[in-house]
Amino acid sequence: MKQKTMAVIAYITLIGWIISYLEFKKSTEKSTLVNYHLGQSLGLIITSILLSIVSSVILAIIPALGTIFYLILLIPFVLLLLGIVAANNELEKPVPLIGKIFEGKFNFTS
């Protein structure tokens, strides 16, 4: 599988991330592009899960905020699309808003 393809697949659900990670681990040439986007997508997945948990708790307490939180829950999807675009353009560009937090936190080359 090409490096660019593995970087893009990393953003497509948790299963896509696992597939990309396993392909990256078995490849002989460790691409910095794939390593970077694996970290960015994992950070995005973690953030999305935490955001879902927090919004579920708040919505259980205050159901009237439903519309606002449904719009807030679209943010990870938009960030996912921006990550896919960066990976497709072969750029090591952080995902807006949260990308800098996870930059360099994960190293999948070892």
WOZI-V312141 format. One record per residue. N is the residue number from 0. RES is the residue in one small letter. PHI is phi in whole degrees, -180 to 180 (999 if undefined). D_CENTER is the distance of its C-alpha to the mean C-alpha in Angstrom with 2 decimals. Layout:
# WOZI-V312141
N:RES:PHI:D_CENTER / N:RES:PHI:D_CENTER
This chain:
# WOZI-V312141
0:m:999:19.60 / 1:k:-69:19.00 / 2:q:-63:16.61 / 3:k:-62:15.25 / 4:t:-65:14.84 / 5:m:-64:12.99 / 6:a:-65:10.48 / 7:v:-71:10.09 / 8:i:-63:10.23 / 9:a:-58:7.32 / 10:y:-87:5.20 / 11:i:-94:8.20 / 12:t:59:8.39 / 13:l:-67:8.90 / 14:i:-65:11.92 / 15:g:-62:10.48 / 16:w:-64:8.44 / 17:i:-64:11.88 / 18:i:-62:13.81 / 19:s:-64:12.17 / 20:y:-63:12.64 / 21:l:-65:16.19 / 22:e:-65:17.06 / 23:f:-65:16.04 / 24:k:-66:18.17 / 25:k:-88:21.11 / 26:s:-75:21.21 / 27:t:-80:23.92 / 28:e:-99:22.41 / 29:k:-85:19.37 / 30:s:-79:17.55 / 31:t:-69:16.13 / 32:l:-63:13.92 / 33:v:-67:12.26 / 34:n:-58:12.25 / 35:y:-64:10.64 / 36:h:-75:7.68 / 37:l:-63:7.45 / 38:g:-66:7.46 / 39:q:-64:5.10 / 40:s:-71:2.17 / 41:l:-65:4.77 / 42:g:-62:5.43 / 43:l:-67:3.42 / 44:i:-64:4.92 / 45:i:-62:7.84 / 46:t:-62:8.36 / 47:s:-64:8.47 / 48:i:-65:10.85 / 49:l:-63:12.84 / 50:l:-64:13.24 / 51:s:-66:14.49 / 52:i:-65:16.86 / 53:v:-63:18.23 / 54:s:-68:18.81 / 55:s:-65:20.51 / 56:v:-65:22.79 / 57:i:-65:23.69 / 58:l:-69:24.35 / 59:a:-68:26.55 / 60:i:-84:28.56 / 61:i:-127:28.67 / 62:p:-64:28.18 / 63:a:-67:29.36 / 64:l:-88:26.03 / 65:g:-54:24.42 / 66:t:-62:24.11 / 67:i:-63:22.55 / 68:f:-73:19.87 / 69:y:-66:19.15 / 70:l:-70:18.56 / 71:i:-64:16.38 / 72:l:-72:14.18 / 73:l:-81:13.65 / 74:i:-58:11.85 / 75:p:-61:8.28 / 76:f:-66:9.39 / 77:v:-65:10.72 / 78:l:-65:7.85 / 79:l:-61:6.01 / 80:l:-63:9.46 / 81:l:-66:9.88 / 82:g:-66:7.16 / 83:i:-64:9.00 / 84:v:-63:12.17 / 85:a:-64:11.75 / 86:a:-66:11.08 / 87:n:-66:13.99 / 88:n:-86:16.11 / 89:e:58:15.56 / 90:l:-107:14.79 / 91:e:-95:13.27 / 92:k:-111:12.49 / 93:p:-68:10.22 / 94:v:-66:8.15 / 95:p:-58:11.10 / 96:l:73:12.12 / 97:i:-118:9.76 / 98:g:-61:8.89 / 99:k:-65:12.41 / 100:i:-64:12.20 / 101:f:-97:9.91 / 102:e:-66:11.64 / 103:g:81:13.91 / 104:k:-78:13.25 / 105:f:-115:12.25 / 106:n:-130:14.63 / 107:f:-102:14.62 / 108:t:-81:17.84 / 109:s:-85:20.31
